[in-house]
Amino acid sequence: MSFNKNLKSVGFPLQPTTYNLQPSRGFTAVEFLIALSILAILTAIIFTSMSAFRGGKALQIVSEDILSLLDEARGNTLSAKDSYAYGTHFEFSRIVLFRGATYSSSDTNNKTVLIDGAVEISNISLAGGGQNALFQRLTGKTSQSGTITIRLKSDNSKTKTITIEASGVASSN
């Protein structure tokens, strides 16, 4: 206390110091722009990752669809369903399971599977040069063995190859 008395005697009156401790309201423009920039960067990273994931998944699903349809055609032929041989017809945007010795686009018994818009059949390389793989009754073999290559439209380096063996068994890489 004696220190305070000495200051008063020298001419320094003691006055309480007040601080404005009220919080500021809202964000400044700089804070808002920083938050918006961080959000934009995170969105770009997530969108890029999700886009790549979706493309890879679409390629996998189309590959599985092709294998499934080939297996169904071979299975129908081996079981002599409706006393027909079955086959698959490949186009760049769809795959068709057909019955009979030849493919007819107007046959109402055809089963069509559309290919995801992000994927396309880029190469059809079957023995005999056609677009059909027909399975033989009793054995399930095919004389149209070969490969079907599918790829992502957005990234031509991402491909899958479906191989149809002469035995009629199909596999994918």
Secondary structure, 3 states (H helix, E strand, C coil): CHHHHHHHHHCCCCCCCCCCCCCCCCCCHHHHHHHHHHHHHHHHHHHHHHHHHHHHHHHHHHHHHHHHHHHHHHHHHHCCHHHCCEEEEECCCEEEEEECCCCCCCCCCCEEEECCCCEEEEEEEECCCCCEEEECCCCCCECCCEEEEEEECCCCCCEEEEEECCCCCEEEC
